[in-house]
């Protein structure tokens, strides 16, 4: 009888894999973005690249906000060639520098007369456990404080362009995160813990943005792209890498698949109506209370605003 146990487990895993594969959804929105302007951060590779490509294919003036100029310009060329959209450009943005965020935003405010969609995609899981020149732990700055500052500065342009949208690339790893205001800017024992904390911060700040924008036609929502091996993970602990490899096998999706829900949030009529929501596979999903706690969100906003106040 024991002989059948491993066989049963294998059959179960295969059936579960097939089911999870069937859950991968494509964005079916027919909306056009001709005459619209979008910004995608971290768009030179991975989910950001495919998001930018798909939005450019819809006719949007697409700004790739990236740190690596060489890779970004190569991505611009590929998108133009693949979509035929000549309105695809690169602008420098380095989230490890709040001054770079300020400079990028000022450039956008000076050169662009509208902004219809801001996609906060750039982020990283395996950043070094060190402080930036701004005195912020690198992972928290790239994943939280930098995008928060960018969104704040660009908010007036988004308001002038309404209806407009803010789309954040999130992660289910937020479930493992916590927000301890006394330790928010401290080094972590594990890079993945820092990543989880920063993703929880993203979702909390989203709630406060949604509250502040509720009287306007500016929405903000988040997407979990799925468990995908992208370059944001960097070098991983062998055991963690093995676990992720298994998870990616269980829920097979390409990097391009990972962009589908992000694009859905940028295009769908539904997502232009609701705000503060969390989507997986183009459908709204439940958020744990700790990611919806409005009192905690307000306190995090105040702390975050104070942290970046010199650049506002």
C-alpha positions in Angstrom: 0.0 0.0 0.0 2.9 2.4 0.8 4.1 2.0 -2.7 1.1 3.9 -4.0 1.7 6.9 -1.8 4.5 8.5 -3.9 2.5 7.8 -7.0 -0.6 9.5 -5.5 1.5 12.5 -4.5 3.0 12.8 -8.0 -0.4 12.5 -9.6 -1.8 15.1 -7.2 1.0 17.6 -8.0 0.6 17.1 -11.7 -3.2 17.7 -11.5 -2.6 20.8 -9.3 0.0 22.1 -11.8 -2.5 21.7 -14.6 -5.2 23.5 -12.6 -2.8 26.4 -11.7 -1.8 26.6 -15.3 -5.4 27.0 -16.3 -5.7 30.0 -13.9 -3.2 32.1 -15.9 -5.3 34.7 -17.6 -4.7 37.1 -20.4 -5.9 40.7 -20.5 -8.7 40.8 -23.1 -9.4 44.5 -22.9 -9.9 46.1 -26.3 -9.2 49.7 -25.1 -6.9 51.9 -27.1 -4.3 54.2 -25.6 -3.8 56.4 -28.6 -3.2 60.0 -27.4 -2.4 58.8 -23.9 0.9 58.8 -22.0 2.2 56.1 -19.7 5.3 55.7 -17.6 6.6 52.2 -16.7 9.5 52.1 -14.2 12.1 49.4 -14.5 11.0 48.7 -18.1 14.2 47.6 -19.6 13.6 43.9 -18.8 11.3 41.4 -17.2 7.7 42.2 -16.4 8.3 45.9 -16.8 9.5 45.4 -20.4 6.5 43.3 -21.4 4.2 45.8 -19.7 5.7 48.7 -21.7 5.6 46.6 -24.9 1.9 45.8 -24.5 1.0 49.4 -23.6 3.0 50.8 -26.5 1.2 48.2 -28.8 -2.1 49.9 -27.6 -0.8 53.2 -29.0 0.4 54.9 -25.9 3.3 57.4 -25.7 5.4 55.1 -23.5 8.2 56.3 -21.2 10.6 53.7 -20.0 12.0 54.9 -16.6 15.2 53.0 -16.1 18.5 53.1 -14.3 20.6 51.3 -17.0 20.7 53.5 -20.1 22.2 51.0 -22.4 19.7 48.3 -21.7 16.8 50.8 -21.7 17.7 52.1 -25.1 18.0 48.6 -26.4 14.5 47.9 -25.0 13.1 51.1 -26.6 14.4 49.9 -30.0 12.9 46.5 -29.6 9.5 47.9 -28.6 9.5 50.4 -31.5 10.4 47.7 -34.0 7.9 45.3 -32.6 4.9 47.6 -32.2 5.6 50.3 -34.9 4.9 52.9 -32.2 7.5 55.6 -32.5 6.4 57.3 -29.3 8.5 55.2 -27.1 11.3 56.9 -25.1 13.7 56.5 -22.3 14.2 58.7 -19.3 16.8 58.0 -16.6 15.5 57.0 -13.1 17.5 55.5 -10.3 15.3 54.7 -7.3 18.4 54.3 -5.0 18.7 58.1 -5.3 15.9 60.3 -4.1 17.5 63.2 -6.1 17.3 61.0 -9.2 13.6 60.5 -8.5 13.1 64.3 -8.2 15.1 65.0 -11.4 13.1 62.4 -13.3 9.8 63.7 -12.1 10.8 67.3 -12.9 11.8 66.3 -16.4 8.4 64.6 -16.9 6.5 67.7 -15.5 8.5 69.9 -17.9 8.2 67.9 -21.0 4.9 66.1 -20.8 1.5 67.7 -20.9 -0.4 64.7 -19.6 0.1 61.4 -17.7 -2.6 58.8 -18.0 -1.0 55.8 -16.4 1.9 55.5 -14.0 3.1 51.9 -13.5 5.3 51.5 -10.5 7.0 48.3 -11.6 10.6 48.7 -10.6 11.7 46.8 -7.5 14.0 44.2 -6.3 14.1 41.3 -3.8 17.8 40.6 -3.4 19.3 44.0 -2.9 22.3 44.4 -0.7 21.6 44.9 3.0 23.1 48.4 3.0 22.0 52.0 3.2 21.8 54.4 0.3 23.3 57.9 0.3 19.9 59.1 1.4 20.3 57.1 4.6 17.6 54.6 3.8 18.0 50.8 3.7 18.3 50.1 -0.1 15.5 47.6 -0.5 13.0 49.8 1.3 14.0 52.8 -0.7 13.8 51.1 -4.1 10.6 49.2 -3.3 8.7 51.8 -1.2 10.1 55.3 -0.5 11.3 55.9 -4.1 8.0 54.9 -5.7 6.1 56.8 -3.0 8.1 60.0 -3.7 7.7 59.6 -7.5 3.9 59.1 -7.3 3.6 62.1 -5.0 5.5 64.5 -7.3 3.6 63.3 -10.4 0.2 63.4 -8.7 -0.7 66.9 -10.0 -0.1 65.8 -13.6 -2.1 62.7 -13.0 -4.9 64.8 -11.6 -4.8 67.2 -14.6 -5.0 64.2 -16.9 -7.9 62.4 -15.2 -9.3 59.9 -15.7 -5.9 58.5 -14.9 -4.5 55.5 -13.1 -1.6 54.4 -10.8 -0.7 50.7 -11.1 1.6 49.1 -8.6 3.3 45.8 -9.1 2.9 43.9 -5.9 3.5 40.4 -4.5 1.7 37.9 -2.4 4.9 37.9 -0.3 3.3 40.9 1.5 1.5 38.2 3.6 4.9 37.5 5.3 5.6 41.2 5.9 5.1 43.4 8.9 5.3 47.2 9.6 7.3 48.1 12.7 7.9 51.8 12.6 10.8 51.5 15.0 12.6 49.0 12.8 11.3 50.1 9.3 14.7 51.5 8.3 16.9 48.8 10.0 18.8 46.0 8.3 17.1 42.6 8.1 18.5 39.2 8.7 17.1 38.0 5.4 16.6 39.9 2.1 13.3 38.2 1.5 11.9 39.6 4.8 12.8 43.1 3.8 11.1 42.5 0.4 8.0 41.3 2.2 7.9 44.3 4.5 8.3 46.7 1.6 5.5 45.0 -0.4 3.2 45.3 2.6 4.2 49.0 2.8 3.2 49.4 -0.9 -0.3 48.0 -0.2 -0.8 50.2 2.9 0.3 53.4 1.1 -2.1 52.4 -1.7 -5.0 52.5 0.8 -4.1 56.1 1.9 -3.6 57.2 -1.7 -7.1 55.7 -2.6 -8.6 57.6 0.4 -7.1 60.9 -0.6 -8.1 60.5 -4.2 -11.6 59.2 -3.7 -13.2 62.5 -4.9 -11.1 62.4 -8.1 -11.0 60.3 -11.2 -7.6 58.9 -10.3 -7.5 55.2 -9.3 -4.7 53.2 -7.7 -4.6 49.4 -7.7 -2.0 46.6 -7.4 -1.2 43.5 -9.3 0.5 40.3 -8.2 2.1 39.0 -11.4 2.6 35.4 -10.1 5.6 33.4 -9.0 8.1 34.0 -11.8 11.9 33.7 -11.9 12.9 37.2 -13.0 16.1 39.2 -12.5 14.7 41.2 -9.6 15.5 38.1 -7.4 19.3 38.4 -7.9 21.5 35.7 -6.3 19.4 33.6 -3.9 20.1 31.2 -1.1 20.3 27.7 -2.7 17.4 26.4 -0.6 15.2 29.4 -1.3 16.1 29.2 -5.0 15.1 25.5 -5.1 11.8 26.3 -3.4 11.1 29.1 -5.9 12.0 26.8 -8.8 9.5 24.2 -7.5 6.8 26.9 -7.1 7.5 28.2 -10.7 7.1 24.6 -11.9 3.8 24.2 -10.0 2.3 27.5 -11.3 3.9 27.8 -14.8 3.8 31.2 -16.3 6.2 33.2 -18.5 7.5 36.7 -17.7 5.1 37.9 -20.4 2.2 36.2 -18.6 3.3 38.2 -15.5 2.6 41.5 -17.3 -1.0 40.6 -18.2 -2.6 41.6 -14.9 -0.6 44.8 -14.8 -1.8 45.7 -18.3 -5.4 44.8 -17.2 -5.2 47.3 -14.4 -4.0 49.9 -16.9 -6.7 49.2 -19.5 -9.9 47.6 -18.1 -13.0 49.7 -17.6 -13.5 48.0 -14.2 -10.1 49.1 -12.9 -10.9 52.7 -13.8 -13.8 52.6 -11.4 -12.5 50.9 -8.3 -9.5 51.9 -6.2 -7.3 50.4 -3.5 -7.8 46.8 -4.9 -5.5 43.8 -5.3 -5.6 41.7 -8.5 -4.2 38.3 -9.5 -4.8 36.8 -12.9 -6.9 39.8 -13.9 -9.4 39.3 -11.0 -9.8 41.2 -7.7 -8.5 39.2 -4.8 -8.9 39.4 -1.0 -6.3 41.5 0.9 -5.4 40.6 4.5 -6.5 43.2 7.0 -3.0 44.2 7.8 -2.7 45.5 4.2 -6.0 47.4 4.6 -5.6 48.9 8.0 -6.4 52.6 7.5 -4.9 53.8 10.8 -1.6 52.0 10.0 -1.7 53.3 6.4 -2.1 56.9 7.7 0.8 56.5 10.1 3.0 55.0 7.4 2.1 57.9 5.0 3.2 60.4 7.6 6.5 58.6 8.2 7.1 58.2 4.5 6.3 61.8 3.7 8.7 62.9 6.5 11.4 60.7 5.1 11.3 62.2 1.6 10.2 65.8 2.5 13.5 67.3 1.4 12.7 66.3 -2.2 9.0 67.3 -2.3 
